[in-house]
Amino acid sequence: MIERIRRYLTSVRAEVQRVSWPSRREVVTFTILIFMMVVVLGLYLGLVDLVLQRILSLLLG
């Protein structure tokens, strides 16, 4: 049982070493990009919600 766990952890370690990790600059760039996209999408959905709310309030009186 212990040998199976040791083999598993060894293979996990070998796999992690093969991973292509992003650079710090890439991480920061993508984080900023994602943050900007979330803000833009939030503003868009808020605007759509406001427009639909106004339309429904006009239709329903």
mmCIF file of the N, C-alpha and C atoms, coordinates in Angstrom:
data_MODEL
# 
_entry.id   MODEL 
# 
loop_
_atom_site.group_PDB 
_atom_site.id 
_atom_site.type_symbol 
_atom_site.label_atom_id 
_atom_site.label_alt_id 
_atom_site.label_comp_id 
_atom_site.label_asym_id 
_atom_site.label_entity_id 
_atom_site.label_seq_id 
_atom_site.pdbx_PDB_ins_code 
_atom_site.Cartn_x 
_atom_site.Cartn_y 
_atom_site.Cartn_z 
_atom_site.occupancy 
_atom_site.B_iso_or_equiv 
_atom_site.pdbx_formal_charge 
_atom_site.auth_seq_id 
_atom_site.auth_comp_id 
_atom_site.auth_asym_id 
_atom_site.auth_atom_id 
_atom_site.pdbx_PDB_model_num 
ATOM 1   N N  . MET A 1 1  ? 0.830   -1.193 0.000   1.00 0.00 ? 1  MET A N  1 
ATOM 2   C CA . MET A 1 1  ? 0.000   0.000  0.000   1.00 0.00 ? 1  MET A CA 1 
ATOM 3   C C  . MET A 1 1  ? 0.876   1.259  0.000   1.00 0.00 ? 1  MET A C  1 
ATOM 4   N N  . ILE A 1 2  ? 1.887   1.264  0.848   1.00 0.00 ? 2  ILE A N  1 
ATOM 5   C CA . ILE A 1 2  ? 2.784   2.424  0.936   1.00 0.00 ? 2  ILE A CA 1 
ATOM 6   C C  . ILE A 1 2  ? 3.546   2.589  -0.381  1.00 0.00 ? 2  ILE A C  1 
ATOM 7   N N  . GLU A 1 3  ? 3.914   1.479  -0.973  1.00 0.00 ? 3  GLU A N  1 
ATOM 8   C CA . GLU A 1 3  ? 4.655   1.545  -2.249  1.00 0.00 ? 3  GLU A CA 1 
ATOM 9   C C  . GLU A 1 3  ? 3.776   2.134  -3.358  1.00 0.00 ? 3  GLU A C  1 
ATOM 10  N N  . ARG A 1 4  ? 2.510   1.803  -3.372  1.00 0.00 ? 4  ARG A N  1 
ATOM 11  C CA . ARG A 1 4  ? 1.587   2.367  -4.372  1.00 0.00 ? 4  ARG A CA 1 
ATOM 12  C C  . ARG A 1 4  ? 1.458   3.878  -4.189  1.00 0.00 ? 4  ARG A C  1 
ATOM 13  N N  . ILE A 1 5  ? 1.381   4.329  -2.950  1.00 0.00 ? 5  ILE A N  1 
ATOM 14  C CA . ILE A 1 5  ? 1.287   5.760  -2.673  1.00 0.00 ? 5  ILE A CA 1 
ATOM 15  C C  . ILE A 1 5  ? 2.574   6.447  -3.107  1.00 0.00 ? 5  ILE A C  1 
ATOM 16  N N  . ARG A 1 6  ? 3.710   5.850  -2.816  1.00 0.00 ? 6  ARG A N  1 
ATOM 17  C CA . ARG A 1 6  ? 4.999   6.423  -3.204  1.00 0.00 ? 6  ARG A CA 1 
ATOM 18  C C  . ARG A 1 6  ? 5.106   6.527  -4.730  1.00 0.00 ? 6  ARG A C  1 
ATOM 19  N N  . ARG A 1 7  ? 4.692   5.468  -5.444  1.00 0.00 ? 7  ARG A N  1 
ATOM 20  C CA . ARG A 1 7  ? 4.730   5.501  -6.913  1.00 0.00 ? 7  ARG A CA 1 
ATOM 21  C C  . ARG A 1 7  ? 3.817   6.587  -7.458  1.00 0.00 ? 7  ARG A C  1 
ATOM 22  N N  . TYR A 1 8  ? 2.628   6.707  -6.859  1.00 0.00 ? 8  TYR A N  1 
ATOM 23  C CA . TYR A 1 8  ? 1.676   7.742  -7.281  1.00 0.00 ? 8  TYR A CA 1 
ATOM 24  C C  . TYR A 1 8  ? 2.277   9.130  -7.088  1.00 0.00 ? 8  TYR A C  1 
ATOM 25  N N  . LEU A 1 9  ? 2.829   9.402  -5.928  1.00 0.00 ? 9  LEU A N  1 
ATOM 26  C CA . LEU A 1 9  ? 3.406   10.718 -5.663  1.00 0.00 ? 9  LEU A CA 1 
ATOM 27  C C  . LEU A 1 9  ? 4.604   11.002 -6.565  1.00 0.00 ? 9  LEU A C  1 
ATOM 28  N N  . THR A 1 10 ? 5.367   9.979  -6.881  1.00 0.00 ? 10 THR A N  1 
ATOM 29  C CA . THR A 1 10 ? 6.490   10.151 -7.806  1.00 0.00 ? 10 THR A CA 1 
ATOM 30  C C  . THR A 1 10 ? 5.997   10.520 -9.194  1.00 0.00 ? 10 THR A C  1 
ATOM 31  N N  . SER A 1 11 ? 4.940   9.853  -9.644  1.00 0.00 ? 11 SER A N  1 
ATOM 32  C CA . SER A 1 11 ? 4.403   10.174 -10.971 1.00 0.00 ? 11 SER A CA 1 
ATOM 33  C C  . SER A 1 11 ? 3.757   11.557 -10.991 1.00 0.00 ? 11 SER A C  1 
ATOM 34  N N  . VAL A 1 12 ? 3.132   11.947 -9.894  1.00 0.00 ? 12 VAL A N  1 
ATOM 35  C CA . VAL A 1 12 ? 2.558   13.293 -9.815  1.00 0.00 ? 12 VAL A CA 1 
ATOM 36  C C  . VAL A 1 12 ? 3.668   14.330 -9.905  1.00 0.00 ? 12 VAL A C  1 
ATOM 37  N N  . ARG A 1 13 ? 4.739   14.101 -9.187  1.00 0.00 ? 13 ARG A N  1 
ATOM 38  C CA . ARG A 1 13 ? 5.868   15.044 -9.209  1.00 0.00 ? 13 ARG A CA 1 
ATOM 39  C C  . ARG A 1 13 ? 6.465   15.147 -10.610 1.00 0.00 ? 13 ARG A C  1 
ATOM 40  N N  . ALA A 1 14 ? 6.612   14.037 -11.287 1.00 0.00 ? 14 ALA A N  1 
ATOM 41  C CA . ALA A 1 14 ? 7.157   14.039 -12.648 1.00 0.00 ? 14 ALA A CA 1 
ATOM 42  C C  . ALA A 1 14 ? 6.222   14.792 -13.594 1.00 0.00 ? 14 ALA A C  1 
ATOM 43  N N  . GLU A 1 15 ? 4.934   14.604 -13.430 1.00 0.00 ? 15 GLU A N  1 
ATOM 44  C CA . GLU A 1 15 ? 3.958   15.289 -14.286 1.00 0.00 ? 15 GLU A CA 1 
ATOM 45  C C  . GLU A 1 15 ? 3.975   16.793 -14.045 1.00 0.00 ? 15 GLU A C  1 
ATOM 46  N N  . VAL A 1 16 ? 4.081   17.210 -12.799 1.00 0.00 ? 16 VAL A N  1 
ATOM 47  C CA . VAL A 1 16 ? 4.121   18.645 -12.473 1.00 0.00 ? 16 VAL A CA 1 
ATOM 48  C C  . VAL A 1 16 ? 5.362   19.293 -13.071 1.00 0.00 ? 16 VAL A C  1 
ATOM 49  N N  . GLN A 1 17 ? 6.460   18.573 -13.124 1.00 0.00 ? 17 GLN A N  1 
ATOM 50  C CA . GLN A 1 17 ? 7.686   19.123 -13.701 1.00 0.00 ? 17 GLN A CA 1 
ATOM 51  C C  . GLN A 1 17 ? 7.562   19.313 -15.209 1.00 0.00 ? 17 GLN A C  1 
ATOM 52  N N  . ARG A 1 18 ? 6.686   18.562 -15.859 1.00 0.00 ? 18 ARG A N  1 
ATOM 53  C CA . ARG A 1 18 ? 6.495   18.693 -17.307 1.00 0.00 ? 18 ARG A CA 1 
ATOM 54  C C  . ARG A 1 18 ? 5.538   19.816 -17.682 1.00 0.00 ? 18 ARG A C  1 
ATOM 55  N N  . VAL A 1 19 ? 4.816   20.348 -16.704 1.00 0.00 ? 19 VAL A N  1 
ATOM 56  C CA . VAL A 1 19 ? 3.842   21.397 -16.981 1.00 0.00 ? 19 VAL A CA 1 
ATOM 57  C C  . VAL A 1 19 ? 4.559   22.667 -17.413 1.00 0.00 ? 19 VAL A C  1 
ATOM 58  N N  . SER A 1 20 ? 3.995   23.340 -18.406 1.00 0.00 ? 20 SER A N  1 
ATOM 59  C CA . SER A 1 20 ? 4.545   24.614 -18.864 1.00 0.00 ? 20 SER A CA 1 
ATOM 60  C C  . SER A 1 20 ? 3.879   25.733 -18.069 1.00 0.00 ? 20 SER A C  1 
ATOM 61  N N  . TRP A 1 21 ? 4.565   26.247 -17.055 1.00 0.00 ? 21 TRP A N  1 
ATOM 62  C CA . TRP A 1 21 ? 3.998   27.258 -16.182 1.00 0.00 ? 21 TRP A CA 1 
ATOM 63  C C  . TRP A 1 21 ? 4.112   28.631 -16.822 1.00 0.00 ? 21 TRP A C  1 
ATOM 64  N N  . PRO A 1 22 ? 3.077   29.485 -16.668 1.00 0.00 ? 22 PRO A N  1 
ATOM 65  C CA . PRO A 1 22 ? 3.152   30.837 -17.240 1.00 0.00 ? 22 PRO A CA 1 
ATOM 66  C C  . PRO A 1 22 ? 4.122   31.710 -16.450 1.00 0.00 ? 22 PRO A C  1 
ATOM 67  N N  . SER A 1 23 ? 4.643   32.715 -17.132 1.00 0.00 ? 23 SER A N  1 
ATOM 68  C CA . SER A 1 23 ? 5.537   33.645 -16.447 1.00 0.00 ? 23 SER A CA 1 
ATOM 69  C C  . SER A 1 23 ? 4.709   34.592 -15.579 1.00 0.00 ? 23 SER A C  1 
ATOM 70  N N  . ARG A 1 24 ? 5.392   35.292 -14.700 1.00 0.00 ? 24 ARG A N  1 
ATOM 71  C CA . ARG A 1 24 ? 4.703   36.249 -13.828 1.00 0.00 ? 24 ARG A CA 1 
ATOM 72  C C  . ARG A 1 24 ? 4.007   37.333 -14.656 1.00 0.00 ? 24 ARG A C  1 
ATOM 73  N N  . ARG A 1 25 ? 4.687   37.794 -15.710 1.00 0.00 ? 25 ARG A N  1 
ATOM 74  C CA . ARG A 1 25 ? 4.107   38.823 -16.572 1.00 0.00 ? 25 ARG A CA 1 
ATOM 75  C C  . ARG A 1 25 ? 2.828   38.329 -17.247 1.00 0.00 ? 25 ARG A C  1 
ATOM 76  N N  . GLU A 1 26 ? 2.818   37.089 -17.720 1.00 0.00 ? 26 GLU A N  1 
ATOM 77  C CA . GLU A 1 26 ? 1.623   36.522 -18.345 1.00 0.00 ? 26 GLU A CA 1 
ATOM 78  C C  . GLU A 1 26 ? 0.472   36.437 -17.343 1.00 0.00 ? 26 GLU A C  1 
ATOM 79  N N  . VAL A 1 27 ? 0.770   36.014 -16.122 1.00 0.00 ? 27 VAL A N  1 
ATOM 80  C CA . VAL A 1 27 ? -0.265  35.899 -15.095 1.00 0.00 ? 27 VAL A CA 1 
ATOM 81  C C  . VAL A 1 27 ? -0.883  37.261 -14.805 1.00 0.00 ? 27 VAL A C  1 
ATOM 82  N N  . VAL A 1 28 ? -0.036  38.284 -14.640 1.00 0.00 ? 28 VAL A N  1 
ATOM 83  C CA . VAL A 1 28 ? -0.533  39.632 -14.349 1.00 0.00 ? 28 VAL A CA 1 
ATOM 84  C C  . VAL A 1 28 ? -1.354  40.158 -15.526 1.00 0.00 ? 28 VAL A C  1 
ATOM 85  N N  . THR A 1 29 ? -0.851  39.963 -16.746 1.00 0.00 ? 29 THR A N  1 
ATOM 86  C CA . THR A 1 29 ? -1.563  40.435 -17.934 1.00 0.00 ? 29 THR A CA 1 
ATOM 87  C C  . THR A 1 29 ? -2.934  39.789 -18.054 1.00 0.00 ? 29 THR A C  1 
ATOM 88  N N  . PHE A 1 30 ? -2.994  38.482 -17.912 1.00 0.00 ? 30 PHE A N  1 
ATOM 89  C CA . PHE A 1 30 ? -4.273  37.791 -18.041 1.00 0.00 ? 30 PHE A CA 1 
ATOM 90  C C  . PHE A 1 30 ? -5.218  38.126 -16.895 1.00 0.00 ? 30 PHE A C  1 
ATOM 91  N N  . THR A 1 31 ? -4.683  38.363 -15.710 1.00 0.00 ? 31 THR A N  1 
ATOM 92  C CA . THR A 1 31 ? -5.524  38.753 -14.576 1.00 0.00 ? 31 THR A CA 1 
ATOM 93  C C  . THR A 1 31 ? -6.172  40.104 -14.837 1.00 0.00 ? 31 THR A C  1 
ATOM 94  N N  . ILE A 1 32 ? -5.393  41.054 -15.339 1.00 0.00 ? 32 ILE A N  1 
ATOM 95  C CA . ILE A 1 32 ? -5.945  42.372 -15.662 1.00 0.00 ? 32 ILE A CA 1 
ATOM 96  C C  . ILE A 1 32 ? -6.975  42.261 -16.782 1.00 0.00 ? 32 ILE A C  1 
ATOM 97  N N  . LEU A 1 33 ? -6.674  41.466 -17.796 1.00 0.00 ? 33 LEU A N  1 
ATOM 98  C CA . LEU A 1 33 ? -7.598  41.275 -18.912 1.00 0.00 ? 33 LEU A CA 1 
ATOM 99  C C  . LEU A 1 33 ? -8.918  40.679 -18.435 1.00 0.00 ? 33 LEU A C  1 
ATOM 100 N N  . ILE A 1 34 ? -8.846  39.664 -17.590 1.00 0.00 ? 34 ILE A N  1 
ATOM 101 C CA . ILE A 1 34 ? -10.064 39.036 -17.080 1.00 0.00 ? 34 ILE A CA 1 
ATOM 102 C C  . ILE A 1 34 ? -10.857 40.017 -16.228 1.00 0.00 ? 34 ILE A C  1 
ATOM 103 N N  . PHE A 1 35 ? -10.175 40.791 -15.395 1.00 0.00 ? 35 PHE A N  1 
ATOM 104 C CA . PHE A 1 35 ? -10.851 41.789 -14.575 1.00 0.00 ? 35 PHE A CA 1 
ATOM 105 C C  . PHE A 1 35 ? -11.583 42.805 -15.455 1.00 0.00 ? 35 PHE A C  1 
ATOM 106 N N  . MET A 1 36 ? -10.919 43.278 -16.511 1.00 0.00 ? 36 MET A N  1 
ATOM 107 C CA . MET A 1 36 ? -11.555 44.235 -17.414 1.00 0.00 ? 36 MET A CA 1 
ATOM 108 C C  . MET A 1 36 ? -12.767 43.630 -18.117 1.00 0.00 ? 36 MET A C  1 
ATOM 109 N N  . MET A 1 37 ? -12.659 42.373 -18.530 1.00 0.00 ? 37 MET A N  1 
ATOM 110 C CA . MET A 1 37 ? -13.784 41.710 -19.191 1.00 0.00 ? 37 MET A CA 1 
ATOM 111 C C  . MET A 1 37 ? -14.958 41.537 -18.232 1.00 0.00 ? 37 MET A C  1 
ATOM 112 N N  . VAL A 1 38 ? -14.679 41.231 -16.975 1.00 0.00 ? 38 VAL A N  1 
ATOM 113 C CA . VAL A 1 38 ? -15.750 41.096 -15.984 1.00 0.00 ? 38 VAL A CA 1 
ATOM 114 C C  . VAL A 1 38 ? -16.461 42.433 -15.788 1.00 0.00 ? 38 VAL A C  1 
ATOM 115 N N  . VAL A 1 39 ? -15.690 43.525 -15.718 1.00 0.00 ? 39 VAL A N  1 
ATOM 116 C CA . VAL A 1 39 ? -16.293 44.852 -15.548 1.00 0.00 ? 39 VAL A CA 1 
ATOM 117 C C  . VAL A 1 39 ? -17.150 45.204 -16.762 1.00 0.00 ? 39 VAL A C  1 
ATOM 118 N N  . VAL A 1 40 ? -16.614 44.993 -17.970 1.00 0.00 ? 40 VAL A N  1 
ATOM 119 C CA . VAL A 1 40 ? -17.364 45.307 -19.192 1.00 0.00 ? 40 VAL A CA 1 
ATOM 120 C C  . VAL A 1 40 ? -18.639 44.470 -19.270 1.00 0.00 ? 40 VAL A C  1 
ATOM 121 N N  . LEU A 1 41 ? -18.532 43.186 -19.003 1.00 0.00 ? 41 LEU A N  1 
ATOM 122 C CA . LEU A 1 41 ? -19.703 42.313 -19.048 1.00 0.00 ? 41 LEU A CA 1 
ATOM 123 C C  . LEU A 1 41 ? -20.717 42.707 -17.988 1.00 0.00 ? 41 LEU A C  1 
ATOM 124 N N  . GLY A 1 42 ? -20.247 43.071 -16.808 1.00 0.00 ? 42 GLY A N  1 
ATOM 125 C CA . GLY A 1 42 ? -21.153 43.511 -15.749 1.00 0.00 ? 42 GLY A CA 1 
ATOM 126 C C  . GLY A 1 42 ? -21.896 44.778 -16.142 1.00 0.00 ? 42 GLY A C  1 
ATOM 127 N N  . LEU A 1 43 ? -21.183 45.744 -16.740 1.00 0.00 ? 43 LEU A N  1 
ATOM 128 C CA . LEU A 1 43 ? -21.840 46.969 -17.196 1.00 0.00 ? 43 LEU A CA 1 
ATOM 129 C C  . LEU A 1 43 ? -22.851 46.679 -18.296 1.00 0.00 ? 43 LEU A C  1 
ATOM 130 N N  . TYR A 1 44 ? -22.493 45.800 -19.226 1.00 0.00 ? 44 TYR A N  1 
ATOM 131 C CA . TYR A 1 44 ? -23.413 45.439 -20.309 1.00 0.00 ? 44 TYR A CA 1 
ATOM 132 C C  . TYR A 1 44 ? -24.679 44.785 -19.756 1.00 0.00 ? 44 TYR A C  1 
ATOM 133 N N  . LEU A 1 45 ? -24.505 43.812 -18.877 1.00 0.00 ? 45 LEU A N  1 
ATOM 134 C CA . LEU A 1 45 ? -25.679 43.130 -18.316 1.00 0.00 ? 45 LEU A CA 1 
ATOM 135 C C  . LEU A 1 45 ? -26.518 44.079 -17.463 1.00 0.00 ? 45 LEU A C  1 
ATOM 136 N N  . GLY A 1 46 ? -25.873 44.989 -16.755 1.00 0.00 ? 46 GLY A N  1 
ATOM 137 C CA . GLY A 1 46 ? -26.616 45.984 -15.986 1.00 0.00 ? 46 GLY A CA 1 
ATOM 138 C C  . GLY A 1 46 ? -27.426 46.888 -16.884 1.00 0.00 ? 46 GLY A C  1 
ATOM 139 N N  . LEU A 1 47 ? -26.857 47.300 -18.013 1.00 0.00 ? 47 LEU A N  1 
ATOM 140 C CA . LEU A 1 47 ? -27.576 48.144 -18.967 1.00 0.00 ? 47 LEU A CA 1 
ATOM 141 C C  . LEU A 1 47 ? -28.756 47.401 -19.582 1.00 0.00 ? 47 LEU A C  1 
ATOM 142 N N  . VAL A 1 48 ? -28.541 46.150 -19.977 1.00 0.00 ? 48 VAL A N  1 
ATOM 143 C CA . VAL A 1 48 ? -29.630 45.340 -20.535 1.00 0.00 ? 48 VAL A CA 1 
ATOM 144 C C  . VAL A 1 48 ? -30.736 45.173 -19.497 1.00 0.00 ? 48 VAL A C  1 
ATOM 145 N N  . ASP A 1 49 ? -30.378 44.931 -18.256 1.00 0.00 ? 49 ASP A N  1 
ATOM 146 C CA . ASP A 1 49 ? -31.358 44.778 -17.188 1.00 0.00 ? 49 ASP A CA 1 
ATOM 147 C C  . ASP A 1 49 ? -32.153 46.067 -17.010 1.00 0.00 ? 49 ASP A C  1 
ATOM 148 N N  . LEU A 1 50 ? -31.483 47.204 -17.032 1.00 0.00 ? 50 LEU A N  1 
ATOM 149 C CA . LEU A 1 50 ? -32.155 48.487 -16.874 1.00 0.00 ? 50 LEU A CA 1 
ATOM 150 C C  . LEU A 1 50 ? -33.127 48.749 -18.024 1.00 0.00 ? 50 LEU A C  1 
ATOM 151 N N  . VAL A 1 51 ? -32.694 48.472 -19.251 1.00 0.00 ? 51 VAL A N  1 
ATOM 152 C CA . VAL A 1 51 ? -33.559 48.676 -20.414 1.00 0.00 ? 51 VAL A CA 1 
ATOM 153 C C  . VAL A 1 51 ? -34.780 47.766 -20.333 1.00 0.00 ? 51 VAL A C  1 
ATOM 154 N N  . LEU A 1 52 ? -34.571 46.499 -20.024 1.00 0.00 ? 52 LEU A N  1 
ATOM 155 C CA . LEU A 1 52 ? -35.706 45.570 -19.925 1.00 0.00 ? 52 LEU A CA 1 
ATOM 156 C C  . LEU A 1 52 ? -36.644 45.955 -18.778 1.00 0.00 ? 52 LEU A C  1 
ATOM 157 N N  . GLN A 1 53 ? -36.096 46.441 -17.697 1.00 0.00 ? 53 GLN A N  1 
ATOM 158 C CA . GLN A 1 53 ? -36.914 46.876 -16.574 1.00 0.00 ? 53 GLN A CA 1 
ATOM 159 C C  . GLN A 1 53 ? -37.793 48.057 -16.985 1.00 0.00 ? 53 GLN A C  1 
ATOM 160 N N  . ARG A 1 54 ? -37.220 49.014 -17.699 1.00 0.00 ? 54 ARG A N  1 
ATOM 161 C CA . ARG A 1 54 ? -37.993 50.166 -18.169 1.00 0.00 ? 54 ARG A CA 1 
ATOM 162 C C  . ARG A 1 54 ? -39.079 49.743 -19.148 1.00 0.00 ? 54 ARG A C  1 
ATOM 163 N N  . ILE A 1 55 ? -38.755 48.836 -20.059 1.00 0.00 ? 55 ILE A N  1 
ATOM 164 C CA . ILE A 1 55 ? -39.740 48.367 -21.030 1.00 0.00 ? 55 ILE A CA 1 
ATOM 165 C C  . ILE A 1 55 ? -40.888 47.666 -20.315 1.00 0.00 ? 55 ILE A C  1 
ATOM 166 N N  . LEU A 1 56 ? -40.575 46.794 -19.367 1.00 0.00 ? 56 LEU A N  1 
ATOM 167 C CA . LEU A 1 56 ? -41.625 46.076 -18.641 1.00 0.00 ? 56 LEU A CA 1 
ATOM 168 C C  . LEU A 1 56 ? -42.463 47.032 -17.798 1.00 0.00 ? 56 LEU A C  1 
ATOM 169 N N  . SER A 1 57 ? -41.858 48.018 -17.198 1.00 0.00 ? 57 SER A N  1 
ATOM 170 C CA . SER A 1 57 ? -42.645 48.970 -16.382 1.00 0.00 ? 57 SER A CA 1 
ATOM 171 C C  . SER A 1 57 ? -43.558 49.802 -17.270 1.00 0.00 ? 57 SER A C  1 
ATOM 172 N N  . LEU A 1 58 ? -43.138 50.102 -18.500 1.00 0.00 ? 58 LEU A N  1 
ATOM 173 C CA . LEU A 1 58 ? -44.014 50.815 -19.427 1.00 0.00 ? 58 LEU A CA 1 
ATOM 174 C C  . LEU A 1 58 ? -45.168 49.931 -19.896 1.00 0.00 ? 58 LEU A C  1 
ATOM 175 N N  . LEU A 1 59 ? -44.890 48.680 -20.149 1.00 0.00 ? 59 LEU A N  1 
ATOM 176 C CA . LEU A 1 59 ? -45.924 47.757 -20.641 1.00 0.00 ? 59 LEU A CA 1 
ATOM 177 C C  . LEU A 1 59 ? -46.930 47.410 -19.538 1.00 0.00 ? 59 LEU A C  1 
ATOM 178 N N  . LEU A 1 60 ? -46.446 47.259 -18.320 1.00 0.00 ? 60 LEU A N  1 
ATOM 179 C CA . LEU A 1 60 ? -47.330 46.818 -17.249 1.00 0.00 ? 60 LEU A CA 1 
ATOM 180 C C  . LEU A 1 60 ? -47.926 47.994 -16.472 1.00 0.00 ? 60 LEU A C  1 
ATOM 181 N N  . GLY A 1 61 ? -47.479 49.170 -16.781 1.00 0.00 ? 61 GLY A N  1 
ATOM 182 C CA . GLY A 1 61 ? -48.084 50.370 -16.186 1.00 0.00 ? 61 GLY A CA 1 
ATOM 183 C C  . GLY A 1 61 ? -47.465 50.681 -14.889 1.00 0.00 ? 61 GLY A C  1 
# 
